[in-house]
């Protein structure tokens, strides 16, 4: 990714309520959140996530593969799985 693309991806952070984490957070034009302490990323339903810290030169992701259909339906309706 070019520096311009990187800058645009992280540009224009705005506050938005994250209904998955139940917190107010900052999202960018690229659709990623400012996770704090220099970390940027995204978290998904079921526990998947990816994060990176450009200053430390690290990134990681976790993608579980056992999100059962009943758990997905329960999460949509704010119920326990």
C-alpha positions as CSV (number, residue, x, y, z in Angstrom):
1,X,0.0,0.0,0.0
2,X,1.3,3.4,-0.8
3,X,1.9,6.0,1.9
4,X,-1.0,8.0,0.4
5,X,-3.3,4.9,0.6
6,X,-2.2,4.3,4.1
7,X,-2.9,7.9,5.1
8,X,-6.3,7.8,3.5
9,X,-7.2,4.5,5.2
10,X,-6.5,6.1,8.6
11,X,-8.0,9.5,7.7
12,X,-10.9,11.4,9.3
13,X,-11.6,9.5,12.5
14,X,-15.1,10.0,13.8
15,X,-16.8,8.8,17.0
16,X,-19.3,6.0,16.5
17,X,-21.0,3.7,19.0
18,X,-19.7,0.1,18.6
19,X,-22.7,-2.2,19.3
20,X,-20.4,-5.2,19.4
21,X,-18.3,-3.9,22.3
22,X,-20.9,-1.5,23.7
23,X,-18.5,1.4,23.7
24,X,-18.0,4.7,21.9
25,X,-15.0,4.4,19.6
26,X,-13.3,6.1,16.7
27,X,-13.7,4.8,13.1
28,X,-11.8,6.0,10.1
29,X,-12.7,6.4,6.4
30,X,-11.1,3.0,5.9
31,X,-13.6,1.5,8.3
32,X,-11.2,0.6,11.0
33,X,-11.2,1.6,14.7
34,X,-8.6,3.4,16.7
35,X,-8.0,0.7,19.4
36,X,-5.8,3.0,21.5
37,X,-2.1,2.9,22.3
38,X,-1.2,3.1,18.6
39,X,-3.2,0.1,17.6
40,X,-5.7,0.1,14.8
41,X,-8.0,-2.6,13.6
42,X,-11.4,-4.3,13.5
43,X,-13.3,-6.8,15.6
44,X,-16.1,-9.0,14.3
45,X,-19.0,-11.0,15.6
46,X,-17.7,-14.3,17.0
47,X,-14.4,-13.1,18.2
48,X,-12.5,-12.5,15.0
49,X,-10.1,-9.5,15.0
50,X,-7.2,-8.0,13.2
51,X,-5.0,-5.3,14.7
52,X,-1.7,-3.5,13.8
53,X,0.6,-1.0,15.3
54,X,2.7,0.8,12.7
55,X,5.1,2.3,15.2
56,X,6.0,-1.2,16.6
57,X,5.8,-2.8,13.1
58,X,3.5,-5.6,14.3
59,X,0.2,-7.0,13.3
60,X,-1.9,-10.0,14.2
61,X,-5.3,-11.6,13.5
62,X,-7.5,-14.3,15.0
63,X,-10.3,-15.9,13.1
64,X,-12.3,-18.5,15.0
65,X,-14.2,-21.0,12.9
66,X,-16.8,-22.3,15.2
67,X,-19.5,-19.6,15.2
68,X,-22.6,-21.8,15.2
69,X,-25.8,-20.5,13.4
70,X,-27.7,-20.5,16.7
71,X,-25.0,-18.3,18.3
72,X,-25.2,-15.9,15.4
73,X,-29.0,-15.7,15.7
74,X,-28.7,-15.2,19.5
75,X,-26.1,-12.4,19.0
76,X,-28.4,-10.6,16.6
77,X,-31.2,-10.7,19.2
78,X,-28.9,-9.9,22.2
79,X,-29.4,-13.3,23.8
80,X,-27.0,-15.7,25.3
81,X,-25.8,-18.6,23.1
